[in-house]
Amino acid sequence: MACAVSTDRPPFDPARAYALAPSVSVRPEPFGALLYDYGTRRLSFLKTPLLVAVVRALAEQPDAASALTAAGVPAPSHDHYLRALAGLADAGTIQERP
C-alpha cells in the first residue's frame, strides 16, 4: 500500500550541502531555538544550543558532516545529530543547496 503523503525530497545524505529553508525563521531560546516555517505554518523546536549551531553552520560548510565538526559536536555524538538533521530535512526545515 502506498503512502497518501508524498514528498519530492531526496533522502538525507550527510555528504551533501544543506541550509535552512528560506521560509523558516529561527528564534533563539535558552533551551535552543524555535523554528517557524511560514510556508507550512509548522513550529519546531531545536532542543539544544549545539543543534542550533549545527543548523546555522550548514549554510557555510561544504556538507552536513562538516557542519557538525564546525559547530563543535563531539565525534561520538555525530550519529545522534545526523539523525536530528535527517528529521529536519524530512520535514523540509533544511534543504539541499547547490
N, CA, C and O atoms as a GROMACS GRO file, in nm:
protein
  392
    1MET      N    1   0.085  -0.117   0.000
    1MET     CA    2   0.000   0.000   0.000
    1MET      C    3   0.089   0.123   0.000
    1MET      O    4   0.185   0.132   0.077
    2ALA      N    5   0.059   0.218  -0.086
    2ALA     CA    6   0.137   0.340  -0.097
    2ALA      C    7   0.091   0.441   0.006
    2ALA      O    8  -0.025   0.443   0.048
    3CYS      N    9   0.183   0.524   0.046
    3CYS     CA   10   0.153   0.630   0.141
    3CYS      C   11   0.077   0.742   0.070
    3CYS      O   12   0.111   0.777  -0.043
    4ALA      N   13  -0.022   0.797   0.134
    4ALA     CA   14  -0.102   0.904   0.074
    4ALA      C   15  -0.026   1.035   0.067
    4ALA      O   16  -0.057   1.120  -0.017
    5VAL      N   17   0.073   1.054   0.154
    5VAL     CA   18   0.152   1.175   0.154
    5VAL      C   19   0.283   1.146   0.084
    5VAL      O   20   0.353   1.051   0.119
    6SER      N   21   0.315   1.227  -0.014
    6SER     CA   22   0.437   1.205  -0.091
    6SER      C   23   0.515   1.336  -0.096
    6SER      O   24   0.458   1.443  -0.110
    7THR      N   25   0.646   1.326  -0.084
    7THR     CA   26   0.732   1.442  -0.099
    7THR      C   27   0.830   1.413  -0.211
    7THR      O   28   0.860   1.298  -0.241
    8ASP      N   29   0.880   1.518  -0.270
    8ASP     CA   30   0.979   1.504  -0.375
    8ASP      C   31   1.119   1.521  -0.319
    8ASP      O   32   1.215   1.537  -0.394
    9ARG      N   33   1.132   1.518  -0.189
    9ARG     CA   34   1.262   1.538  -0.125
    9ARG      C   35   1.346   1.412  -0.134
    9ARG      O   36   1.298   1.302  -0.106
   10PRO      N   37   1.472   1.428  -0.174
   10PRO     CA   38   1.561   1.311  -0.172
   10PRO      C   39   1.595   1.276  -0.028
   10PRO      O   40   1.583   1.361   0.060
   11PRO      N   41   1.637   1.153  -0.002
   11PRO     CA   42   1.675   1.117   0.136
   11PRO      C   43   1.794   1.200   0.182
   11PRO      O   44   1.877   1.243   0.102
   12PHE      N   45   1.800   1.222   0.312
   12PHE     CA   46   1.910   1.299   0.370
   12PHE      C   47   2.042   1.227   0.347
   12PHE      O   48   2.052   1.106   0.368
   13ASP      N   49   2.142   1.302   0.304
   13ASP     CA   50   2.276   1.249   0.280
   13ASP      C   51   2.375   1.344   0.345
   13ASP      O   52   2.389   1.457   0.299
   14PRO      N   53   2.446   1.301   0.451
   14PRO     CA   54   2.536   1.392   0.522
   14PRO      C   55   2.655   1.440   0.437
   14PRO      O   56   2.725   1.533   0.476
   15ALA      N   57   2.676   1.377   0.321
   15ALA     CA   58   2.784   1.420   0.232
   15ALA      C   59   2.740   1.533   0.140
   15ALA      O   60   2.819   1.581   0.059
   16ARG      N   61   2.616   1.576   0.152
   16ARG     CA   62   2.565   1.684   0.067
   16ARG      C   63   2.553   1.814   0.147
   16ARG      O   64   2.554   1.814   0.270
   17ALA      N   65   2.543   1.925   0.073
   17ALA     CA   66   2.533   2.057   0.135
   17ALA      C   67   2.386   2.090   0.163
   17ALA      O   68   2.300   2.064   0.080
   18TYR      N   69   2.359   2.147   0.280
   18TYR     CA   70   2.224   2.184   0.322
   18TYR      C   71   2.225   2.325   0.378
   18TYR      O   72   2.330   2.381   0.410
   19ALA      N   73   2.106   2.381   0.388
   19ALA     CA   74   2.087   2.511   0.453
   19ALA      C   75   1.944   2.516   0.505
   19ALA      O   76   1.859   2.436   0.465
   20LEU      N   77   1.920   2.608   0.594
   20LEU     CA   78   1.785   2.632   0.644
   20LEU      C   79   1.697   2.672   0.526
   20LEU      O   80   1.739   2.752   0.442
   21ALA      N   81   1.576   2.620   0.519
   21ALA     CA   82   1.483   2.656   0.412
   21ALA      C   83   1.454   2.806   0.420
   21ALA      O   84   1.447   2.861   0.529
   22PRO      N   85   1.438   2.872   0.307
   22PRO     CA   86   1.414   3.017   0.308
   22PRO      C   87   1.286   3.058   0.381
   22PRO      O   88   1.276   3.172   0.427
   23SER      N   89   1.191   2.970   0.391
   23SER     CA   90   1.064   3.003   0.456
   23SER      C   91   1.068   2.983   0.607
   23SER      O   92   0.968   3.004   0.675
   24VAL      N   93   1.185   2.942   0.661
   24VAL     CA   94   1.197   2.910   0.803
   24VAL      C   95   1.273   3.021   0.877
   24VAL      O   96   1.379   3.065   0.832
   25SER      N   97   1.218   3.064   0.988
   25SER     CA   98   1.289   3.160   1.074
   25SER      C   99   1.328   3.091   1.204
   25SER      O  100   1.263   2.997   1.249
   26VAL      N  101   1.436   3.141   1.262
   26VAL     CA  102   1.490   3.084   1.386
   26VAL      C  103   1.480   3.188   1.496
   26VAL      O  104   1.524   3.302   1.479
   27ARG      N  105   1.420   3.149   1.608
   27ARG     CA  106   1.414   3.237   1.726
   27ARG      C  107   1.491   3.170   1.838
   27ARG      O  108   1.445   3.070   1.894
   28PRO      N  109   1.609   3.223   1.872
   28PRO     CA  110   1.688   3.164   1.980
   28PRO      C  111   1.610   3.165   2.113
   28PRO      O  112   1.537   3.259   2.144
   29GLU      N  113   1.628   3.059   2.188
   29GLU     CA  114   1.567   3.043   2.320
   29GLU      C  115   1.673   2.984   2.412
   29GLU      O  116   1.772   2.929   2.364
   30PRO      N  117   1.656   2.993   2.543
   30PRO     CA  118   1.755   2.937   2.636
   30PRO      C  119   1.779   2.787   2.615
   30PRO      O  120   1.890   2.739   2.636
   31PHE      N  121   1.676   2.714   2.574
   31PHE     CA  122   1.690   2.569   2.556
   31PHE      C  123   1.747   2.534   2.420
   31PHE      O  124   1.792   2.420   2.401
   32GLY      N  125   1.748   2.625   2.325
   32GLY     CA  126   1.792   2.600   2.188
   32GLY      C  127   1.730   2.702   2.095
   32GLY      O  128   1.778   2.815   2.086
   33ALA      N  129   1.621   2.664   2.025
   33ALA     CA  130   1.554   2.760   1.937
   33ALA      C  131   1.416   2.710   1.896
   33ALA      O  132   1.388   2.590   1.899
   34LEU      N  133   1.333   2.804   1.859
   34LEU     CA  134   1.205   2.775   1.794
   34LEU      C  135   1.225   2.799   1.645
   34LEU      O  136   1.287   2.898   1.605
   35LEU      N  137   1.172   2.711   1.565
   35LEU     CA  138   1.175   2.727   1.420
   35LEU      C  139   1.032   2.743   1.373
   35LEU      O  140   0.944   2.666   1.413
   36TYR      N  141   1.009   2.841   1.289
   36TYR     CA  142   0.875   2.859   1.234
   36TYR      C  143   0.885   2.863   1.083
   36TYR      O  144   0.961   2.941   1.026
   37ASP      N  145   0.807   2.777   1.018
   37ASP     CA  146   0.802   2.772   0.872
   37ASP      C  147   0.680   2.851   0.828
   37ASP      O  148   0.567   2.810   0.852
   38TYR      N  149   0.704   2.964   0.762
   38TYR     CA  150   0.595   3.049   0.717
   38TYR      C  151   0.516   2.985   0.603
   38TYR      O  152   0.402   3.024   0.579
   39GLY      N  153   0.575   2.889   0.533
   39GLY     CA  154   0.506   2.821   0.424
   39GLY      C  155   0.406   2.718   0.475
   39GLY      O  156   0.293   2.711   0.427
   40THR      N  157   0.449   2.638   0.572
   40THR     CA  158   0.362   2.530   0.622
   40THR      C  159   0.296   2.566   0.754
   40THR      O  160   0.206   2.496   0.801
   41ARG      N  161   0.340   2.676   0.814
   41ARG     CA  162   0.292   2.721   0.946
   41ARG      C  163   0.328   2.620   1.055
   41ARG      O  164   0.261   2.611   1.158
   42ARG      N  165   0.435   2.544   1.032
   42ARG     CA  166   0.480   2.444   1.128
   42ARG      C  167   0.580   2.505   1.226
   42ARG      O  168   0.673   2.576   1.186
   43LEU      N  169   0.561   2.477   1.352
   43LEU     CA  170   0.652   2.519   1.458
   43LEU      C  171   0.732   2.398   1.502
   43LEU      O  172   0.676   2.292   1.531
   44SER      N  173   0.864   2.414   1.509
   44SER     CA  174   0.952   2.306   1.551
   44SER      C  175   1.045   2.359   1.659
   44SER      O  176   1.062   2.480   1.674
   45PHE      N  177   1.105   2.267   1.732
   45PHE     CA  178   1.198   2.303   1.838
   45PHE      C  179   1.334   2.241   1.812
   45PHE      O  180   1.344   2.124   1.774
   46LEU      N  181   1.438   2.319   1.832
   46LEU     CA  182   1.574   2.265   1.839
   46LEU      C  183   1.606   2.263   1.987
   46LEU      O  184   1.610   2.367   2.053
   47LYS      N  185   1.628   2.143   2.040
   47LYS     CA  186   1.630   2.125   2.185
   47LYS      C  187   1.763   2.157   2.253
   47LYS      O  188   1.771   2.155   2.376
   48THR      N  189   1.866   2.186   2.174
   48THR     CA  190   1.993   2.222   2.236
   48THR      C  191   2.059   2.336   2.160
   48THR      O  192   2.043   2.346   2.038
   49PRO      N  193   2.134   2.421   2.229
   49PRO     CA  194   2.208   2.526   2.159
   49PRO      C  195   2.309   2.468   2.059
   49PRO      O  196   2.337   2.531   1.957
   50LEU      N  197   2.362   2.350   2.086
   50LEU     CA  198   2.458   2.290   1.994
   50LEU      C  199   2.389   2.253   1.862
   50LEU      O  200   2.449   2.269   1.755
   51LEU      N  201   2.266   2.204   1.867
   51LEU     CA  202   2.194   2.173   1.743
   51LEU      C  203   2.165   2.302   1.666
   51LEU      O  204   2.169   2.301   1.543
   52VAL      N  205   2.138   2.410   1.736
   52VAL     CA  206   2.119   2.540   1.670
   52VAL      C  207   2.248   2.577   1.597
   52VAL      O  208   2.244   2.622   1.482
   53ALA      N  209   2.361   2.560   1.662
   53ALA     CA  210   2.490   2.590   1.600
   53ALA      C  211   2.512   2.506   1.475
   53ALA      O  212   2.565   2.555   1.375
   54VAL      N  213   2.473   2.379   1.480
   54VAL     CA  214   2.488   2.291   1.364
   54VAL      C  215   2.401   2.343   1.248
   54VAL      O  216   2.448   2.355   1.135
   55VAL      N  217   2.276   2.374   1.277
   55VAL     CA  218   2.185   2.422   1.172
   55VAL      C  219   2.238   2.552   1.112
   55VAL      O  220   2.230   2.571   0.990
   56ARG      N  221   2.290   2.640   1.193
   56ARG     CA  222   2.345   2.766   1.141
   56ARG      C  223   2.471   2.740   1.059
   56ARG      O  224   2.496   2.810   0.961
   57ALA      N  225   2.551   2.642   1.098
   57ALA     CA  226   2.676   2.611   1.027
   57ALA      C  227   2.651   2.547   0.890
   57ALA      O  228   2.738   2.551   0.804
   58LEU      N  229   2.535   2.489   0.871
   58LEU     CA  230   2.507   2.421   0.743
   58LEU      C  231   2.531   2.510   0.622
   58LEU      O  232   2.588   2.466   0.523
   59ALA      N  233   2.488   2.634   0.629
   59ALA     CA  234   2.499   2.725   0.514
   59ALA      C  235   2.642   2.758   0.477
   59ALA      O  236   2.670   2.796   0.363
   60GLU      N  237   2.734   2.743   0.572
   60GLU     CA  238   2.874   2.780   0.548
   60GLU      C  239   2.966   2.662   0.519
   60GLU      O  240   3.082   2.682   0.483
   61GLN      N  241   2.916   2.542   0.534
   61GLN     CA  242   3.001   2.424   0.522
   61GLN      C  243   2.972   2.349   0.392
   61GLN      O  244   2.862   2.359   0.338
   62PRO      N  245   3.071   2.274   0.342
   62PRO     CA  246   3.053   2.204   0.215
   62PRO      C  247   2.955   2.086   0.224
   62PRO      O  248   2.904   2.040   0.122
   63ASP      N  249   2.930   2.037   0.345
   63ASP     CA  250   2.837   1.926   0.363
   63ASP      C  251   2.790   1.922   0.508
   63ASP      O  252   2.846   1.989   0.595
   64ALA      N  253   2.687   1.842   0.532
   64ALA     CA  254   2.628   1.836   0.666
   64ALA      C  255   2.726   1.779   0.768
   64ALA      O  256   2.730   1.825   0.882
   65ALA      N  257   2.804   1.680   0.728
   65ALA     CA  258   2.901   1.622   0.820
   65ALA      C  259   3.003   1.726   0.865
   65ALA      O  260   3.043   1.727   0.982
   66SER      N  261   3.046   1.813   0.776
   66SER     CA  262   3.141   1.919   0.812
   66SER      C  263   3.079   2.020   0.906
   66SER      O  264   3.148   2.079   0.989
   67ALA      N  265   2.948   2.042   0.894
   67ALA     CA  266   2.880   2.136   0.984
   67ALA      C  267   2.886   2.087   1.128
   67ALA      O  268   2.895   2.167   1.221
   68LEU      N  269   2.882   1.954   1.147
   68LEU     CA  270   2.893   1.900   1.283
   68LEU      C  271   3.028   1.936   1.344
   68LEU      O  272   3.036   1.979   1.459
   69THR      N  273   3.132   1.916   1.267
   69THR     CA  274   3.267   1.946   1.315
   69THR      C  275   3.282   2.096   1.340
   69THR      O  276   3.337   2.136   1.443
   70ALA      N  277   3.234   2.177   1.246
   70ALA     CA  278   3.245   2.323   1.260
   70ALA      C  279   3.171   2.374   1.384
   70ALA      O  280   3.214   2.470   1.448
   71ALA      N  281   3.059   2.310   1.418
   71ALA     CA  282   2.981   2.352   1.535
   71ALA      C  283   3.037   2.297   1.666
   71ALA      O  284   2.992   2.336   1.773
   72GLY      N  285   3.134   2.206   1.658
   72GLY     CA  286   3.194   2.152   1.779
   72GLY      C  287   3.124   2.031   1.837
   72GLY      O  288   3.136   2.003   1.956
   73VAL      N  289   3.049   1.957   1.754
   73VAL     CA  290   2.982   1.836   1.801
   73VAL      C  291   3.088   1.728   1.824
   73VAL      O  292   3.165   1.699   1.733
   74PRO      N  293   3.094   1.668   1.943
   74PRO     CA  294   3.192   1.562   1.969
   74PRO      C  295   3.166   1.442   1.875
   74PRO      O  296   3.052   1.407   1.847
   75ALA      N  297   3.273   1.382   1.828
   75ALA     CA  298   3.263   1.270   1.733
   75ALA      C  299   3.167   1.160   1.779
   75ALA      O  300   3.091   1.109   1.696
   76PRO      N  301   3.167   1.120   1.907
   76PRO     CA  302   3.073   1.015   1.948
   76PRO      C  303   2.925   1.054   1.934
   76PRO      O  304   2.839   0.966   1.935
   77SER      N  305   2.897   1.182   1.922
   77SER     CA  306   2.759   1.229   1.911
   77SER      C  307   2.714   1.255   1.767
   77SER      O  308   2.600   1.292   1.743
   78HIS      N  309   2.804   1.235   1.671
   78HIS     CA  310   2.771   1.266   1.532
   78HIS      C  311   2.647   1.191   1.482
   78HIS      O  312   2.562   1.251   1.416
   79ASP      N  313   2.636   1.063   1.510
   79ASP     CA  314   2.519   0.987   1.463
   79ASP      C  315   2.388   1.047   1.516
   79ASP      O  316   2.291   1.059   1.442
   80HIS      N  317   2.388   1.084   1.642
   80HIS     CA  318   2.268   1.143   1.702
   80HIS      C  319   2.229   1.272   1.630
   80HIS      O  320   2.112   1.293   1.598
   81TYR      N  321   2.327   1.358   1.603
   81TYR     CA  322   2.300   1.485   1.536
   81TYR      C  323   2.263   1.464   1.390
   81TYR      O  324   2.181   1.538   1.336
   82LEU      N  325   2.322   1.366   1.325
   82LEU     CA  326   2.284   1.337   1.187
   82LEU      C  327   2.140   1.289   1.178
   82LEU      O  328   2.070   1.322   1.083
   83ARG      N  329   2.095   1.212   1.276
   83ARG     CA  330   1.954   1.170   1.279
   83ARG      C  331   1.863   1.292   1.297
   83ARG      O  332   1.756   1.300   1.236
   84ALA      N  333   1.905   1.385   1.381
   84ALA     CA  334   1.826   1.508   1.400
   84ALA      C  335   1.819   1.588   1.269
   84ALA      O  336   1.713   1.638   1.233
   85LEU      N  337   1.931   1.598   1.200
   85LEU     CA  338   1.932   1.670   1.072
   85LEU      C  339   1.846   1.598   0.968
   85LEU      O  340   1.778   1.662   0.888
   86ALA      N  341   1.848   1.466   0.970
   86ALA     CA  342   1.765   1.390   0.876
   86ALA      C  343   1.618   1.419   0.901
   86ALA      O  344   1.540   1.432   0.806
   87GLY      N  345   1.578   1.430   1.027
   87GLY     CA  346   1.440   1.465   1.060
   87GLY      C  347   1.404   1.605   1.012
   87GLY      O  348   1.294   1.627   0.962
   88LEU      N  349   1.498   1.699   1.027
   88LEU     CA  350   1.473   1.835   0.980
   88LEU      C  351   1.462   1.839   0.827
   88LEU      O  352   1.381   1.913   0.772
   89ALA      N  353   1.545   1.758   0.760
   89ALA     CA  354   1.538   1.751   0.614
   89ALA      C  355   1.406   1.689   0.569
   89ALA      O  356   1.344   1.735   0.473
   90ASP      N  357   1.364   1.584   0.638
   90ASP     CA  358   1.239   1.517   0.604
   90ASP      C  359   1.120   1.612   0.620
   90ASP      O  360   1.023   1.604   0.544
   91ALA      N  361   1.126   1.699   0.718
   91ALA     CA  362   1.019   1.796   0.743
   91ALA      C  363   1.027   1.917   0.648
   91ALA      O  364   0.933   1.996   0.641
   92GLY      N  365   1.139   1.930   0.577
   92GLY     CA  366   1.157   2.045   0.488
   92GLY      C  367   1.212   2.167   0.556
   92GLY      O  368   1.218   2.274   0.497
   93THR      N  369   1.253   2.153   0.682
   93THR     CA  370   1.309   2.265   0.758
   93THR      C  371   1.446   2.304   0.705
   93THR      O  372   1.478   2.422   0.695
   94ILE      N  373   1.526   2.203   0.671
   94ILE     CA  374   1.651   2.227   0.600
   94ILE      C  375   1.636   2.164   0.463
   94ILE      O  376   1.561   2.068   0.446
   95GLN      N  377   1.708   2.218   0.368
   95GLN     CA  378   1.700   2.162   0.233
   95GLN      C  379   1.838   2.163   0.167
   95GLN      O  380   1.926   2.241   0.202
   96GLU      N  381   1.851   2.073   0.072
   96GLU     CA  382   1.977   2.063  -0.001
   96GLU      C  383   2.000   2.191  -0.078
   96GLU      O  384   1.908   2.250  -0.134
   97ARG      N  385   2.125   2.232  -0.081
   97ARG     CA  386   2.160   2.352  -0.159
   97ARG      C  387   2.259   2.312  -0.268
   97ARG      O  388   2.327   2.210  -0.257
   98PRO      N  389   2.266   2.392  -0.371
   98PRO     CA  390   2.358   2.359  -0.484
   98PRO      C  391   2.503   2.364  -0.444
   98PRO      O  392   2.591   2.339  -0.526
   0.00000   0.00000   0.00000
